[in-house]
Amino acid sequence: MAGIFSRRIQFLKLFDFMLFFSVAALVTIGILFIYSAGFNSDGINVSGEYIKQIIWAFIGLFMMFFVMLIDYRGLEKHAGKLFIALIVVLVITRLFGKKINGARSWLSIGPLGIQPSEFCKILYILYLARFFHRSEGMPPLRRFIYSLLIFMVPFALIMAQPDLGTSSVFLPILLMMMLFGGIPLRLIFMLLLGGCLTVYLTVLPTWQQEIAQRAIPAVTLLTNIKLRGIIVLASGAICVIGIIGMILYKENRYFYWIAYAFGIICASLVMSYGAGKFLKSYQIERLIIFINPEVDERGAGWHIIQSMTAVGSGGLFGEGFLQGNLSHLRYLPEQSTDFIFGILSEETGFVGGLVVFFLYFAIMARTLSVIRNATNSYGMYIASGVFGMFLWHFTVNVGMVIGSMPITGIPLFFLSYGGSSLLTAMTAVGLLMSVRYRKHDFD
């Protein structure tokens, strides 16, 4: 009896009440505003999404506690099998998945639809954490290359659906693990700069047509496949020369930076060409239309204009719960999923948005605490991957609602309607609690 009592005391001491109550508060707020999103201009609730979200919330709580009670260290030996399962599921989804909004990213199970790519984020974190944990004695460059290859597998499969928003989440997870894993900053910045340049080169042709609305010689070079090929070969050759110079003249850093710069350019040109083939035209337009939404205010710019209007109309204290005009008139698109923060801001104003910001800040702070106090590096890498995932979802979703980020279809974890995203987020919280709960257990 005394042993059971002491274990309960230990559980209460290690249970992260701040993390739990912050998550519970966000989920509750999400259900309330999913309920509000269901009302039309006549004051009639025409959607039962909030009921489904309540069911998903209870399932999510169960999953969170279930995962918390599992010793995360035992997952390490199964991470390889889970990663193979990830690949198989993504291939099945690409071949046989249900096509929604131009992307084949859903699987139907009876009346239910699940988005496997959401759950794959967790499996990806577990496997990538295992790699970083087991490769701590490996040379940094080799470690960087191997982790990049692991990243490319789910990223390419999800991009092929094509689902730009979900695939983008896998990069910040990788970058955050690299940062906490001791990968040199120059390599991390190389990946970050390469990613930014790839996006830039991907959208340039559409930007020329939709925003600049005039021919620009430098952009025209990129639209000509032969000229692009010549530039790729030239930059690749210069990169190789730089590498050879590094080998022959080890003390000369100029060759290093030559290889560094032209390697980024070459890879970005190749990747941007592939992205242009995979992505739909409307997805590319969403990446650039936030620069000037009025260019297509009835098309791609409609989302940003209406969400910014909803946020602005909320003022300091908002129009009141269930009193959002834009949402009830159905001016706000995808209002229960991607733009849930727009409804919340319209009805609760700046103060309501500040509360949500504080709750997310608490979750981020507790996640950093788990990273700092983890006594097992595998647990530290898991927590850092979860941190990257949470940070990216929050930053991009809120950013696109207020017009400072392009629309990519990323949900706001814990608030947005959707069983797949909610269960993924709750599972991630369970992993954090599992790492924290065993912080006094040593290898």
Summary of the structure (lengths in Angstrom):
residues: 443
radius of gyration: 23.3
end to end distance: 28.2
largest distance: 80.1
contacts: 1498
relative contact order: 0.15
helix: 75%
strand: 3%
